[in-house]
Amino acid sequence: MTADLPAEVSRLSKEESFTFSCHPGVACFTECCRLLELALTPYDVLRLRLATGLNSSQLLADYLLVEQEAGEPFPRVYLSMVDDGRASCVFASASGCRVYPHRPAACRSYPLGRAVSRREDGSLTEQHVLLREPHCRGFAESAVNSITSFTREQGLASYNRSNDRLAEILQHQAIRQGFIPNQSQNGFFLHALYDLDLFRADCLASTALGTEEKSRLATDDEFLLSFAMAEVERQLFADLPRGLSFTRLERHGPC
C-alpha cells in the first residue's frame, strides 16, 4: 500500500477498532455489489465452484474474465458483471448475495482492505486499511470490530492463508527484478490455479505421482490448489540463475 491513499481510505492498526455492520436492514444493502470491478484469486474461484456447482472450466467460460495489461507479469481474473448500467455483481440479488457462504475474500473483508508485502528474506508483512465509501451506512451501526474479530467472523482465515501463498509467487524476487513470464508460462499459471478441475485431471493421469498423493488430489480441493501453486512456482522459477538481473531473462516453454 502506498503512502498516498484516497480520501476515503485510512490505515488501520491491529490495536484500533471500528464500528460497522452489514445486513438487509441497512439502507445501502447490496450497494457495494454495484459499480464493481472484482478481481478474483485462485481460492475465490475454488470456492465459487462449490457455490455454483459448476466445474472450473464452466465457471471460467460463464462468469470470469481474463485480462493482462502490457508489461504486467501475470494475467488477472475478474468476475463478470451484469450489463444493467450499474455493473452489478452477477451473484447479487435484492435479498443479498446468492453465493454468500462462498463469497470472495474482497466481499468478506469489506470495508477492510488487506495487503501483504514480501520482504527480502521471503517473509510476508501485512497492512490493513479501512474503506469509508460515501454510500455506506454500515458505519452508523453499533457493532464494534477489530481486525482480528472481523477476520474471524467473516471466515477469512483460509482465504488469507491461500492468498498469502499466492503472494509468494506474485512477489517472487525474480518478478520484482523484472522477470516477465512468457505466454506459455502464463497459460500454465491460469490452467493450474484457475482451472483446478482440469489441472486435477492432468494430475490424476500423470505417471509421476503416487497413489496416495493422487488420492488426496482427487478429494481435497485446498491440497490441490496448494499443489498447483507449488508446481507453478517450480515451473516459473526453479531453474532461474540466482544473483542475476532478470530484466531481460526469458524462458521459452514449460519446464
Secondary structure, 3 states (H helix, E strand, C coil): CCCCCCCCEEEECCCCEEECCCCCCCCCCCHHHCCCCCECCHHHHHHHHHHHCCCHHHHHHHHEEEECCCCCCCCEEEECEECCCCCEECCEECCEECCHHHCCHHHHHCCEEEEEEECCCCCEEEEEEEECCCCCCHHHCCCEEEHHHHHHHCCCHHHHHHHHHHHHHHCCHHHHCCCCCCHHHHHHHHHHHHCHHHHHHHHHHCCCCCHHHHHHHHHCHHHHHHHHHHHHHHHHHCCCCCCCCCCCCCCCCCC
